[in-house]
């Protein structure tokens, strides 16, 4: 197959076509270098320039202040579930975790291996359909940090604004909505995100960490699990994912040319509104998340029966609308419409939904 289909996968996810085309042109040899980016030394001047463009691209798009470090690590967000508490949860302290879905639960599980954890709120009893209100949070003023998942990919639930945590450091897993809209970096002490949703291919993990947090890290950590190692070596202590960082640099350029994160947010909200309007227009489809907590990245919904959901996903795939089957833990349908997903793809899904209901409703 040479024609591209509409890829609704939650990740690894759709990448911008101009980025793929530029990477394709330079696959065998970077201009003037004579080698692929996957062959050059990570200690070379050429790669210094590539990682420098990725760093500056993230900083410019997200308006990252000078007192924050931008790191390109490995191990995915799943390794960050462990690194965060290993670095910042003291033996005589505790951390607050706000649980709004499956990935927050995974982060909580790993944090408990390191020390005391307070569940400041959990939306589990309601089936993870929303984020909590400020008044529902049981935050400890002396907590080492507060951890949130900004967008729950599986349930399709997203924070529209950060919780107020006063002077306690706010830590966020932003894997599935980073670069999809503008945020105030100053509200966060640490943000981490797997690249494979909005930034690039799998295999790179972005970490943005405020400088003062480094003083809290104990000296007993293994070298690779210590954030200071990666700050001091500018993400080059070990061989990084050179190809992935190269793609991130191209994605940042693509986003900048589109008008930055404010322009990207407008596009994303337009795509999500088109799909949610189609869901709300009929009783045949039922959205999972509450209206005020709906994700603009991962649209989750149900049909009248599991059999119809299976039929929906199979027939959609046959028509070039792939990756719509919901996560195995919750079922249903999930349409992931990240930054690079085109508006016409959402329109094609909406058209399919109307025809599917006409035949099966």
C-alpha positions in Angstrom: 0.0 0.0 0.0 1.4 3.4 -1.0 -1.6 5.6 -0.2 -1.8 7.0 3.4 -4.9 6.2 5.4 -6.3 8.2 8.3 -4.4 7.0 11.4 -6.5 7.4 14.6 -4.0 5.5 16.7 -3.3 6.7 20.3 0.4 6.2 19.7 2.8 5.9 18.0 0.7 8.4 16.2 0.3 10.3 13.0 3.3 12.6 12.1 3.1 15.7 9.9 3.4 14.8 6.2 6.0 17.6 5.5 8.1 16.2 8.3 8.0 12.7 6.9 8.8 13.9 3.4 11.8 15.9 4.6 13.1 13.0 6.7 12.6 10.7 3.7 14.7 13.1 1.5 17.5 13.1 4.1 17.3 9.4 5.1 20.4 8.3 3.2 22.4 11.4 3.7 22.0 14.7 5.5 22.8 17.6 3.1 26.5 18.1 2.9 27.3 15.3 5.4 27.3 12.1 3.4 25.7 10.0 6.2 22.3 9.4 7.6 21.4 11.1 10.9 21.2 7.5 12.3 24.9 7.0 11.5 26.5 10.3 12.7 28.2 10.5 16.1 26.1 12.0 18.9 29.3 13.8 19.8 29.7 15.5 16.4 29.1 19.1 15.5 26.3 18.0 13.2 24.4 16.4 15.9 25.1 19.3 18.3 23.3 21.5 15.8 20.4 19.0 15.5 19.8 18.7 19.3 20.3 22.4 19.6 17.4 23.0 17.1 15.2 20.6 19.0 16.0 22.3 22.3 15.4 25.8 21.0 12.3 24.7 19.1 10.7 23.4 22.4 11.8 26.5 24.3 10.4 28.9 21.7 7.1 27.0 21.2 6.5 26.5 24.9 8.1 29.8 26.1 10.4 27.9 28.5 12.2 30.3 30.9 15.9 30.2 31.2 15.8 28.6 34.7 14.4 25.4 33.2 16.4 22.6 31.6 15.1 20.7 28.5 16.2 17.1 28.4 15.7 14.4 25.7 15.8 11.0 27.6 14.8 7.4 27.0 12.5 4.9 28.7 9.2 6.6 28.0 6.9 8.3 30.5 6.8 4.9 32.2 10.4 5.4 33.4 9.5 8.8 34.6 6.9 7.3 36.8 9.9 5.9 38.8 12.4 8.7 38.3 10.2 11.4 39.6 9.8 9.9 43.1 13.3 8.5 43.2 14.6 12.0 42.7 12.1 14.0 44.7 10.2 11.9 47.2 12.2 12.0 50.5 12.1 9.1 52.9 10.5 11.3 55.6 8.1 13.0 53.3 5.1 12.3 51.0 3.8 13.3 47.6 0.3 14.0 46.4 -1.1 12.2 43.4 -4.4 13.2 41.6 -5.7 10.2 39.7 -7.9 10.9 36.7 -7.3 7.8 34.6 -5.2 4.7 33.8 -1.9 6.5 33.4 -2.2 8.3 36.7 -2.8 4.9 38.3 0.4 3.6 36.8 2.4 6.6 38.0 0.9 6.1 41.5 1.9 2.4 41.6 5.6 3.2 40.9 5.7 6.2 43.4 4.5 3.9 46.2 7.6 1.8 45.7 9.7 4.8 46.7 7.9 6.2 49.7 4.7 7.6 51.1 2.0 8.8 48.7 -1.2 10.7 49.4 -4.0 10.2 46.9 -5.3 13.8 46.9 -8.2 12.8 44.7 -9.3 9.9 42.5 -12.1 9.8 39.9 -12.2 6.0 39.8 -15.6 5.7 41.4 -17.2 7.6 38.6 -15.4 5.6 35.9 -12.8 8.3 35.2 -15.1 10.6 33.3 -13.8 14.0 34.6 -11.1 15.8 36.5 -11.8 16.9 40.1 -12.7 20.4 41.1 -10.4 22.4 43.3 -12.6 21.9 46.3 -12.4 18.1 45.9 -8.6 18.0 46.3 -7.1 16.9 49.6 -3.7 18.5 49.2 -1.0 18.4 51.8 0.8 21.8 52.2 4.1 20.1 52.9 4.0 17.6 50.1 7.2 17.0 48.2 5.2 17.6 44.9 1.8 17.2 43.4 1.5 14.9 40.3 -1.1 15.0 37.6 -1.7 13.5 34.2 -2.7 16.4 32.0 -4.6 14.2 29.5 -5.7 10.6 30.0 -5.3 8.9 26.6 -7.4 5.9 27.5 -10.4 7.6 29.0 -10.2 10.8 27.0 -10.2 13.1 30.0 -8.2 16.4 30.1 -7.4 19.1 32.6 -8.5 22.4 31.1 -6.5 24.3 33.8 -4.0 23.2 36.3 -5.0 22.6 39.9 -3.9 25.3 42.4 -1.1 23.8 44.5 0.4 27.0 46.1 4.2 26.6 46.6 4.3 22.8 46.2 6.0 21.8 43.0 3.6 20.6 40.3 4.7 17.7 38.3 2.9 16.6 35.1 2.8 13.7 32.7 1.9 15.6 29.5 2.6 12.8 27.1 -0.6 13.0 25.1 -1.4 16.7 24.9 2.0 18.4 25.0 2.4 21.0 22.2 -1.3 20.8 21.5 -2.0 24.1 23.2 -0.2 26.9 25.1 0.5 26.5 28.8 2.2 28.6 31.4 5.4 26.7 32.1 5.9 28.7 35.3 3.0 26.8 36.9 5.0 23.6 36.7 8.2 22.4 38.4 8.6 19.4 36.0 6.8 18.2 32.9 7.6 15.0 31.1 6.2 13.5 27.9 6.7 10.6 25.6 7.3 12.0 22.1 5.1 9.6 20.2 1.8 11.6 20.3 2.6 15.1 19.2 6.4 15.5 19.1 8.0 12.7 17.1 8.5 9.0 17.0 8.6 6.7 20.0 11.9 6.3 21.8 12.4 9.9 23.1 11.1 11.3 26.3 11.0 15.1 26.9 11.6 16.3 30.4 11.4 20.0 31.3 12.7 20.6 34.8 13.1 23.7 36.9 16.6 24.3 38.0 16.0 24.6 41.8 14.6 21.0 41.9 18.1 19.6 41.3 19.2 20.6 44.8 16.6 18.2 46.2 18.0 15.1 44.6 19.7 12.6 46.9 23.3 11.5 46.2 22.6 7.8 46.4 20.8 7.4 43.0 22.2 5.3 40.2 23.9 7.6 37.6 21.3 7.1 34.8 18.4 7.7 37.2 19.7 11.0 38.4 18.3 14.1 36.6 21.6 15.9 37.3 23.5 13.5 35.2 21.4 14.4 32.1 21.4 18.2 32.9 25.2 18.3 33.3 25.7 16.3 30.1 23.0 18.1 28.1 21.1 14.8 27.4 24.3 13.2 26.0 25.6 11.2 28.9 24.8 8.1 26.9 24.0 7.7 23.2 20.5 9.3 22.7 17.9 8.5 20.2 19.5 10.6 17.5 16.8 9.9 14.9 14.0 10.7 17.2 15.6 14.0 18.3 16.1 14.9 14.7 12.4 14.3 14.0 11.4 16.5 17.0 13.5 19.3 15.6 11.5 19.0 12.3 8.2 18.9 14.1 9.0 22.0 16.1 9.8 23.8 12.8 6.5 22.6 11.3 4.6 23.9 14.3 6.4 27.2 14.2 5.6 27.6 10.6 1.9 26.9 11.3 1.8 29.8 13.8 2.9 28.2 17.0 0.8 26.6 19.8 -2.0 29.2 19.8 -2.7 28.4 16.1 -2.4 24.7 16.8 -4.8 24.9 19.7 -7.4 26.6 17.4 -7.1 23.8 14.9 -7.3 21.1 17.5 -10.4 22.6 19.1 -12.0 22.8 15.7 -11.3 19.1 15.0 -12.6 18.0 18.4 -15.7 20.1 18.2 -16.7 18.6 14.8 -16.4 15.1 16.3 -18.1 15.8 19.7 -21.0 17.6 17.9 -21.5 14.4 15.8 -21.5 12.3 19.0 -23.9 14.7 20.9 -26.3 14.9 17.9 -27.7 11.4 18.4 -28.5 8.9 21.1 -26.8 6.2 19.1 -23.3 7.5 20.2 -22.5 8.3 23.8 -19.4 10.2 24.9 -17.4 8.8 27.8 -16.0 12.0 29.4 -18.1 14.8 30.9 -18.4 17.8 28.6 -16.2 20.1 30.7 -13.4 17.5 30.9 -13.4 16.2 27.3 -10.0 15.7 25.7 -9.3 17.5 22.5 -6.7 14.8 21.7 -8.5 11.5 22.4 -12.2 11.4 21.8 -13.8 8.4 23.5 -17.3 7.2 23.0 -19.6 4.1 23.1 -22.2 2.6 20.8 -25.4 0.7 22.0 -23.5 -2.6 22.2 -20.1 -4.2 22.2 -21.0 -6.1 19.0 -21.8 -2.8 17.2 -18.5 -1.3 18.5 -16.5 -4.3 17.0 -18.4 -3.9 13.8 -17.8 -0.2 13.7 -14.1 -0.5 14.2 -13.7 -3.3 11.5 -15.8 -1.4 8.9 -14.0 1.8 9.6 -10.6 0.2 9.1 -11.8 -1.2 5.8 -12.6 2.3 4.7 -9.2 3.7 5.6 -10.1 4.9 9.1 -7.7 2.9 11.3 -6.9 2.7 15.0 -10.4 3.4 16.3 -10.8 0.4 18.6 -10.9 1.6 22.3 -8.3 0.5 24.7 -8.8 -3.0 25.9 -9.3 -1.9 29.5 -12.3 0.3 28.8 -13.6 -0.8 25.3 -15.7 1.4 23.1 -14.3 3.6 20.4 -11.3 6.0 20.6 -10.4 8.6 18.0 -7.0 10.1 18.7 -6.7 13.4 16.7 -3.3 14.7 17.6 -1.7 17.8 16.1 -0.8 16.2 12.8 -4.2 14.6 12.3 -6.0 16.5 9.4 -9.4 18.1 9.7 -10.5 16.2 6.6 -9.9 12.9 8.4 -12.2 14.0 11.2 -14.8 14.9 8.6 -14.4 11.5 7.0 -15.0 9.8 10.4 -18.1 11.9 11.0 -19.5 11.0 7.6 -18.8 7.3 8.3 -20.5 7.6 11.7 -23.7 9.0 10.2 -23.8 6.2 7.6 -23.1 3.5 10.2 -25.9 4.8 12.3 -28.3 4.8 9.3 -27.5 1.2 8.6 -27.4 -0.1 12.2 -29.4 2.3 14.3 
